Amino acid sequence: MNTWIAIGVTALGCYAVKVAGLFVPEGALQRPFVRRLAALLPVALLAALTAQQTFADGRALVLDARVAGVLAAAVVLVLRAPFLLVVAAGVVVTAGVRAMGW
């Protein structure tokens, strides 16, 4: 039951933050610092989530097949391949490394 309460409180909090964003003055959003921060923040959050999902297992640091998949995806991304090819490279390399037993 506590989990559902936490989910409900989190959902309400997220909704309140979204609604609060509607009340931010237009002038504040046009500042160069705010515009730059708004452009970079999603990339930083996505990178942090990817790193957490790749290198962590609970409270321990792990290096397993996921690291090889992320590295393969990064290489394909540097080559400016389409996004689906980047994801496919990561999936195939991760599956291949896991199939080899690592």
Secondary structure, DSSP 8 states (H G I E B T S, - for coil): -HHHHHHHHHHHHHHHHHHHHTTS-HHHHTSHHHHHHHHHHHHHHHHHHHHHHHHEETTEE--SHHHHHHHHHHHHHHTT--HHHHHHHHHHHHHHHHHTT-
